[in-house]
């Protein structure tokens, strides 16, 4: 891990002494089960707010089980896929790497065969507790909502500029759309993805007309965070590397949460009507 960080520092041009590392084993409380559960539930947030991501997965034997651990076993785990999903939707794929051993060195995952295609299928990963998948629906859907908003922004910005920006993000977006059924299994998501896309498309149209996301988001709140208002759009264009505008994270998150709540309320109402 130390060699991986040193290689990353050399690759990205910063000093290892200025690097703050979030390492799941040491950064998640291990002795208190309650705080451990809370920290595990926030893994996606930790991953999304970091600036670089390195998956250290050399071939070695597990200390407790004696079983082989490798890149493939890392990629097979659902929680490992979740943290990658969160990082990629927040930052794109330019700053996520794989470190196997010193001979292979630091590799960008978009240069590793099938890595992205595999890692974005969170719910096809292995989970010790199958019920954990239900707990991740909100997280995965919310992050996708942020990516969807950014896609609309980039499409609008590309039309104004004549295209050419965000190619790395567009390649990832194509993967998301190609494997959509596997990423959002119907038994867990139903039609929530379609509902969210429709509602966010309408919200973006309202924002472009200067009305913001709704009465709960004031003018000053949306603008101060970079938001989605047209008058701040020039700042959004500067973040073409990211799948969503990090400055507008809080505003979009609040809007996504309200839309998701509305969608779930409608789903429950529909189910009750069908049952009765």
DRENZATOR-623015 format. One record per residue (C-alpha): residue number from 1; residue in three letters; chain; x, y, z. Coordinates in nm, 2 decimals, m for minus. Example, Ala and Ser with C-alpha at 12.3 -4.5 7.8 and 13.67 -1.06 7.14 Angstrom:
2
     n   res   chain       xx       yy       zz
     1   ALA       A     1.23    m0.45     0.78
     2   SER       A     1.37    m0.11     0.71
***
This chain:
276
     n   res   chain       xx       yy       zz
     1   UNK       A     0.00     0.00     0.00
     2   UNK       A     0.29     0.24     0.08
     3   UNK       A     0.44     0.17    m0.26
     4   UNK       A     0.11     0.22    m0.43
     5   UNK       A     0.07     0.57    m0.26
     6   UNK       A     0.42     0.66    m0.36
     7   UNK       A     0.36     0.56    m0.72
     8   UNK       A     0.03     0.76    m0.71
     9   UNK       A     0.21     1.07    m0.58
    10   UNK       A     0.47     1.04    m0.85
    11   UNK       A     0.19     0.99    m1.12
    12   UNK       A    m0.02     1.28    m1.00
    13   UNK       A     0.25     1.52    m0.89
    14   UNK       A     0.20     1.56    m0.52
    15   UNK       A     0.41     1.49    m0.21
    16   UNK       A     0.32     1.17    m0.02
    17   UNK       A     0.37     1.38     0.30
    18   UNK       A     0.06     1.59     0.19
    19   UNK       A    m0.15     1.28     0.13
    20   UNK       A    m0.43     1.19     0.37
    21   UNK       A    m0.53     0.82     0.33
    22   UNK       A    m0.87     0.67     0.41
    23   UNK       A    m0.81     0.29     0.45
    24   UNK       A    m1.12     0.09     0.53
    25   UNK       A    m0.97    m0.15     0.78
    26   UNK       A    m0.82     0.13     0.99
    27   UNK       A    m1.08     0.41     0.92
    28   UNK       A    m1.38     0.20     1.02
    29   UNK       A    m1.42     0.13     1.39
    30   UNK       A    m1.37    m0.25     1.45
    31   UNK       A    m1.45    m0.30     1.82
    32   UNK       A    m1.79    m0.12     1.85
    33   UNK       A    m2.04    m0.30     1.63
    34   UNK       A    m2.29     0.00     1.63
    35   UNK       A    m2.04     0.25     1.51
    36   UNK       A    m1.89     0.00     1.28
    37   UNK       A    m2.23    m0.05     1.11
    38   UNK       A    m2.27     0.32     1.08
    39   UNK       A    m1.93     0.37     0.92
    40   UNK       A    m1.99     0.08     0.68
    41   UNK       A    m2.32     0.24     0.58
    42   UNK       A    m2.13     0.55     0.49
    43   UNK       A    m1.86     0.39     0.27
    44   UNK       A    m2.01     0.53    m0.05
    45   UNK       A    m1.99     0.88     0.09
    46   UNK       A    m1.63     0.84     0.19
    47   UNK       A    m1.54     0.70    m0.15
    48   UNK       A    m1.73     0.97    m0.34
    49   UNK       A    m1.55     1.26    m0.16
    50   UNK       A    m1.19     1.14    m0.20
    51   UNK       A    m0.98     1.28    m0.48
    52   UNK       A    m0.81     0.95    m0.58
    53   UNK       A    m0.89     0.58    m0.54
    54   UNK       A    m0.64     0.30    m0.54
    55   UNK       A    m0.76    m0.07    m0.52
    56   UNK       A    m0.46    m0.26    m0.37
    57   UNK       A    m0.53    m0.62    m0.46
    58   UNK       A    m0.21    m0.82    m0.51
    59   UNK       A    m0.23    m1.20    m0.53
    60   UNK       A    m0.18    m1.33    m0.17
    61   UNK       A    m0.33    m1.57     0.08
    62   UNK       A    m0.59    m1.45     0.32
    63   UNK       A    m0.44    m1.44     0.67
    64   UNK       A    m0.75    m1.60     0.83
    65   UNK       A    m0.89    m1.84     0.57
    66   UNK       A    m0.58    m1.92     0.38
    67   UNK       A    m0.77    m1.87     0.05
    68   UNK       A    m0.62    m1.69    m0.25
    69   UNK       A    m0.70    m1.31    m0.27
    70   UNK       A    m0.65    m1.13    m0.60
    71   UNK       A    m0.79    m0.87    m0.83
    72   UNK       A    m1.07    m1.10    m0.92
    73   UNK       A    m1.17    m1.17    m0.56
    74   UNK       A    m1.17    m0.80    m0.49
    75   UNK       A    m1.39    m0.72    m0.79
    76   UNK       A    m1.63    m1.00    m0.70
    77   UNK       A    m1.73    m0.84    m0.36
    78   UNK       A    m2.04    m0.63    m0.36
    79   UNK       A    m1.92    m0.37    m0.11
    80   UNK       A    m1.60    m0.32    m0.31
    81   UNK       A    m1.81    m0.26    m0.62
    82   UNK       A    m2.02    m0.01    m0.43
    83   UNK       A    m1.72     0.21    m0.33
    84   UNK       A    m1.59     0.21    m0.68
    85   UNK       A    m1.94     0.30    m0.81
    86   UNK       A    m1.95     0.59    m0.57
    87   UNK       A    m1.61     0.72    m0.67
    88   UNK       A    m1.66     0.69    m1.04
    89   UNK       A    m1.99     0.86    m1.04
    90   UNK       A    m1.84     1.14    m0.84
    91   UNK       A    m1.51     1.17    m1.01
    92   UNK       A    m1.51     0.98    m1.34
    93   UNK       A    m1.24     0.72    m1.41
    94   UNK       A    m0.93     0.94    m1.45
    95   UNK       A    m0.83     0.91    m1.09
    96   UNK       A    m0.91     0.55    m1.00
    97   UNK       A    m0.63     0.30    m1.01
    98   UNK       A    m0.54    m0.07    m0.95
    99   UNK       A    m0.22    m0.18    m0.78
   100   UNK       A    m0.14    m0.55    m0.80
   101   UNK       A     0.23    m0.57    m0.73
   102   UNK       A     0.55    m0.38    m0.79
   103   UNK       A     0.62    m0.55    m1.12
   104   UNK       A     0.28    m0.44    m1.26
   105   UNK       A     0.29    m0.09    m1.11
   106   UNK       A     0.01     0.15    m1.09
   107   UNK       A    m0.26     0.10    m1.35
   108   UNK       A    m0.56     0.31    m1.44
   109   UNK       A    m0.87     0.09    m1.43
   110   UNK       A    m0.99     0.19    m1.77
   111   UNK       A    m0.67     0.03    m1.90
   112   UNK       A    m0.76    m0.30    m1.72
   113   UNK       A    m0.98    m0.53    m1.93
   114   UNK       A    m1.35    m0.54    m1.82
   115   UNK       A    m1.28    m0.37    m1.49
   116   UNK       A    m1.54    m0.09    m1.52
   117   UNK       A    m1.80    m0.32    m1.68
   118   UNK       A    m1.77    m0.55    m1.38
   119   UNK       A    m1.74    m0.30    m1.10
   120   UNK       A    m2.05    m0.10    m1.19
   121   UNK       A    m2.27    m0.41    m1.14
   122   UNK       A    m2.29    m0.36    m0.77
   123   UNK       A    m2.59    m0.60    m0.71
   124   UNK       A    m2.43    m0.89    m0.90
   125   UNK       A    m2.14    m0.88    m0.65
   126   UNK       A    m2.11    m1.12    m0.36
   127   UNK       A    m2.26    m1.01    m0.03
   128   UNK       A    m2.22    m1.20     0.30
   129   UNK       A    m2.57    m1.08     0.39
   130   UNK       A    m2.81    m1.08     0.10
   131   UNK       A    m3.04    m0.83     0.28
   132   UNK       A    m2.76    m0.57     0.25
   133   UNK       A    m2.86    m0.52    m0.11
   134   UNK       A    m3.19    m0.36    m0.01
   135   UNK       A    m3.00    m0.11     0.21
   136   UNK       A    m2.80     0.00    m0.10
   137   UNK       A    m3.09     0.09    m0.32
   138   UNK       A    m3.12     0.45    m0.20
   139   UNK       A    m2.74     0.50    m0.23
   140   UNK       A    m2.70     0.36    m0.58
   141   UNK       A    m3.01     0.54    m0.70
   142   UNK       A    m2.91     0.87    m0.55
   143   UNK       A    m2.56     0.86    m0.70
   144   UNK       A    m2.71     0.77    m1.04
   145   UNK       A    m2.94     1.07    m1.01
   146   UNK       A    m2.64     1.29    m0.97
   147   UNK       A    m2.47     1.14    m1.27
   148   UNK       A    m2.80     1.18    m1.47
   149   UNK       A    m2.81     1.55    m1.38
   150   UNK       A    m2.46     1.60    m1.49
   151   UNK       A    m2.52     1.42    m1.82
   152   UNK       A    m2.80     1.66    m1.89
   153   UNK       A    m2.57     1.95    m1.80
   154   UNK       A    m2.29     1.83    m2.03
   155   UNK       A    m2.53     1.77    m2.32
   156   UNK       A    m2.66     2.13    m2.28
   157   UNK       A    m2.31     2.26    m2.24
   158   UNK       A    m2.18     2.06    m2.54
   159   UNK       A    m2.46     2.21    m2.76
   160   UNK       A    m2.35     2.56    m2.66
   161   UNK       A    m1.98     2.49    m2.72
   162   UNK       A    m2.03     2.27    m3.02
   163   UNK       A    m1.94     1.94    m2.84
   164   UNK       A    m1.60     1.79    m2.75
   165   UNK       A    m1.60     1.79    m2.37
   166   UNK       A    m1.64     1.52    m2.11
   167   UNK       A    m1.54     1.23    m2.34
   168   UNK       A    m1.42     1.02    m2.05
   169   UNK       A    m1.75     1.07    m1.87
   170   UNK       A    m1.95     0.99    m2.18
   171   UNK       A    m1.77     0.66    m2.22
   172   UNK       A    m1.86     0.57    m1.86
   173   UNK       A    m2.22     0.69    m1.92
   174   UNK       A    m2.24     0.45    m2.22
   175   UNK       A    m2.14     0.16    m1.99
   176   UNK       A    m2.41     0.26    m1.74
   177   UNK       A    m2.67     0.26    m2.01
   178   UNK       A    m2.55    m0.06    m2.18
   179   UNK       A    m2.57    m0.26    m1.86
   180   UNK       A    m2.86    m0.08    m1.70
   181   UNK       A    m3.07    m0.39    m1.64
   182   UNK       A    m2.78    m0.56    m1.45
   183   UNK       A    m2.70    m0.24    m1.25
   184   UNK       A    m3.06    m0.18    m1.14
   185   UNK       A    m3.22    m0.52    m1.10
   186   UNK       A    m3.60    m0.50    m1.14
   187   UNK       A    m3.67    m0.69    m0.82
   188   UNK       A    m3.50    m0.42    m0.62
   189   UNK       A    m3.57    m0.10    m0.82
   190   UNK       A    m3.89    m0.16    m1.01
   191   UNK       A    m3.95     0.15    m1.21
   192   UNK       A    m3.77     0.39    m0.97
   193   UNK       A    m3.49     0.46    m1.22
   194   UNK       A    m3.74     0.57    m1.49
   195   UNK       A    m3.93     0.78    m1.24
   196   UNK       A    m3.61     0.95    m1.12
   197   UNK       A    m3.50     1.03    m1.47
   198   UNK       A    m3.83     1.18    m1.56
   199   UNK       A    m3.85     1.39    m1.25
   200   UNK       A    m3.49     1.51    m1.27
   201   UNK       A    m3.53     1.60    m1.64
   202   UNK       A    m3.83     1.82    m1.54
   203   UNK       A    m3.63     1.97    m1.25
   204   UNK       A    m3.34     2.06    m1.48
   205   UNK       A    m3.59     2.23    m1.72
   206   UNK       A    m3.73     2.43    m1.43
   207   UNK       A    m3.38     2.53    m1.32
   208   UNK       A    m3.29     2.65    m1.67
   209   UNK       A    m3.60     2.87    m1.65
   210   UNK       A    m3.47     3.02    m1.33
   211   UNK       A    m3.70     2.85    m1.08
   212   UNK       A    m3.45     2.61    m0.92
   213   UNK       A    m3.55     2.27    m0.78
   214   UNK       A    m3.85     2.40    m0.59
   215   UNK       A    m3.96     2.61    m0.29
   216   UNK       A    m3.74     2.42    m0.04
   217   UNK       A    m3.42     2.54    m0.22
   218   UNK       A    m3.38     2.91    m0.19
   219   UNK       A    m3.20     3.13    m0.45
   220   UNK       A    m2.91     3.19    m0.22
   221   UNK       A    m2.87     2.82    m0.12
   222   UNK       A    m2.86     2.69    m0.48
   223   UNK       A    m2.64     2.97    m0.60
   224   UNK       A    m2.39     2.95    m0.32
   225   UNK       A    m2.32     2.58    m0.39
   226   UNK       A    m2.27     2.63    m0.76
   227   UNK       A    m2.61     2.48    m0.82
   228   UNK       A    m2.78     2.42    m1.16
   229   UNK       A    m2.89     2.76    m1.24
   230   UNK       A    m2.81     2.89    m1.58
   231   UNK       A    m2.62     3.20    m1.45
   232   UNK       A    m2.37     2.96    m1.28
   233   UNK       A    m2.34     2.73    m1.57
   234   UNK       A    m2.00     2.86    m1.67
   235   UNK       A    m1.86     2.72    m1.34
   236   UNK       A    m2.02     2.39    m1.41
   237   UNK       A    m1.84     2.36    m1.74
   238   UNK       A    m1.51     2.37    m1.57
   239   UNK       A    m1.59     2.04    m1.40
   240   UNK       A    m1.62     1.84    m1.72
   241   UNK       A    m1.41     1.56    m1.57
   242   UNK       A    m1.67     1.48    m1.31
   243   UNK       A    m1.99     1.30    m1.37
   244   UNK       A    m2.17     1.56    m1.15
   245   UNK       A    m2.09     1.91    m1.05
   246   UNK       A    m1.94     1.87    m0.70
   247   UNK       A    m2.02     2.23    m0.61
   248   UNK       A    m2.39     2.16    m0.66
   249   UNK       A    m2.38     1.83    m0.47
   250   UNK       A    m2.59     1.94    m0.17
   251   UNK       A    m2.86     2.10    m0.39
   252   UNK       A    m2.89     1.80    m0.62
   253   UNK       A    m2.88     1.56    m0.33
   254   UNK       A    m3.17     1.74    m0.16
   255   UNK       A    m3.37     1.74    m0.48
   256   UNK       A    m3.29     1.37    m0.54
   257   UNK       A    m3.40     1.28    m0.19
   258   UNK       A    m3.73     1.46    m0.23
   259   UNK       A    m3.80     1.30    m0.57
   260   UNK       A    m3.71     0.96    m0.44
   261   UNK       A    m3.94     1.00    m0.14
   262   UNK       A    m4.22     1.11    m0.37
   263   UNK       A    m4.15     0.81    m0.61
   264   UNK       A    m4.15     0.56    m0.32
   265   UNK       A    m4.48     0.71    m0.19
   266   UNK       A    m4.63     0.66    m0.53
   267   UNK       A    m4.50     0.31    m0.55
   268   UNK       A    m4.65     0.21    m0.22
   269   UNK       A    m4.98     0.38    m0.31
   270   UNK       A    m4.99     0.17    m0.63
   271   UNK       A    m4.91    m0.15    m0.45
   272   UNK       A    m5.18    m0.09    m0.20
   273   UNK       A    m5.43    m0.02    m0.47
   274   UNK       A    m5.33    m0.34    m0.66
   275   UNK       A    m5.35    m0.54    m0.34
   276   UNK       A    m5.69    m0.41    m0.24
***
